[in-house]
Amino acid sequence: MSLSICSECLSRLRISTTPRRTLPIAAATWMQTTSFHTTAAQYKSPLLKKKATQQGSSAPRARQSQSARLKKKSRERPKLPPVGERRAQRRRIVLSNTNAIPVSNMETWSKDNVAEEKHIGQMMALDGGLLDQLRDSRAFKTTQNWCLFRRPATLIRQETIKVAKDMQDIESADGANRFVKRLVVGERASGKSILMLQAMSMAYMKQWIVLNIPEAQEHVNNTSSYAPLRHAETDTEQMYTQPHLTQLLLQRAVASNESVLKTLKLNHSHAKPLSLKSNATLYDLAQQGAADFHVSSPAWQALYKELSVPGVNPRPPVLVAADGVDHWMGPTLYRNSEHKIIHAHQFTLVKRFTNFLFSSPGTASPFVNGGMVLFSTSGSNTPAHPTFELLLSQMRAVQYQHMAPTDPDFPLPKPYSKPDEHVLALSGAATAHNNVHLMELKGLGREESRGYLEYFARSGILHQKITDGFVGEMRGLSGGGVVGELARLGRRAIA
């Protein structure tokens, strides 16, 4: 059996003379040292108190977890973009693509050829100065295909010629103050906004004054300031103003009609808070409201008075345009002091523009030298307003089917329904004979579709020979020539 101690160490043990019972204790207190070590062994007293260790330096006890204690580093947070930068990026419009092939022999759309029927189905280029006016009035939309081509151009369709002839009739009325009212409707991507842009382009070329509301939804979605108006006790409902939206309207009017407004002198005097000189122009008047929203409502009222009340100085015709007016035909997201919902027709600016379109038949023009009201509905963001849908069906019955309101098949509100009283009150003016003209946009014709696809091919976007069979195939795939669907098919490069 092997020993637990070596023989060399065993020989160094001193045989003790103490009794046998003390031998285990002496052996237990012996400490093994190396042969070359001369320092006496020193034991630490077990009675000394342990020193307090620093926090975190001691080893973890048994069955005790220790998490990693890392020093927190200051994280660099990205800075927010300046105010308005995201909105500007979202609304950014690109009107030219340098990678596209320039289309040669394309005629420029001008004042002299706006109403020529021979241009139906052709693409007409837009002038540079006209592009600046359209951009200032926010006539361009991000859903349009301006960024695909080298030079901005627009397709002349039959509805474009109708609007152009209406403008010619207004200019040749010889003091009759003719006023044309049109409501443009149609399905999604049928070209309603493009027709609005074409009408504004013709008005700018003819030196008209253009008042444009690019998005009617902005007046009802509770994103702008509003304030109640003082009213008499006899008034049926409370009216409200929207100073910031009125300021934006004046800013668009000042920027896009600057050359025309600077040539028109004032015909009437206006009280405070407007401070105008004796030789001031309509540009100076509108500029005050565009610069400060506190005086935007008085400035708008004064500008409308200058355009509607006759005076010494003549006035040009006026085009009033608004896109997405079906948002104005129902309740809004605004609430009054009693937390009740405010109707869209309780806002003075919305009420004024709505009265332009649905004025009573036989009333005089709201402008001195006549003009045109061109409103359009929304096809991709249509609100659920059943009373307005009923109003459109009544207009279709009167104009397309030649029905009278007393006809038994004339559309009426459903029994036990609760129609909107504000919208239902417009039914008399909407269904009157030759008062509000309903223009319903449908698909392009065969010649218009061919000219549109040829423009895509000449720009290097559509790699396909344009034949009658190919045009018919594209018209079938686009739902009968819907211009938005046709453009989507034309963007696909077919090898």
Secondary structure, DSSP 8 states (H G I E B T S, - for coil): ---SS-HHHHHT-----S-GGGHHHHHHT-----TT--S------TTS------TTTS---TT-------------------TTHHHHHHT------TTS---TT--B--TTSTT-GGGTT-EEE--HHHHHHHHHTT---TTS-GGGSSS-EEE--HHHHHHHHHHHHHHTSSS---EEEEEEEESTTSSHHHHHHHHHHHHHHTT-EEEEES-GGGGTSS-S--EE----TT-SS--EE-HHHHHHHHHHHHHHSHHHHTT-B--S---TT----TT-BHHHHHHHHHH-GGGHHHHHHHHHHHHHS--SS----EEEEEE-GGGGSSEEEEE-TTS-EEEGGGBHHHHHHHHHHS--TT---SSTT-EEEEEE--SSS----HHHHHHHHHHHHHHTS---TTSTTS----TT----HHHHTTHHHHSSTTSSEEEEE----HHHHHHHHHHHHHTTS--S---HHHHHHHHHHTTTT-HHHHHHHHTS---
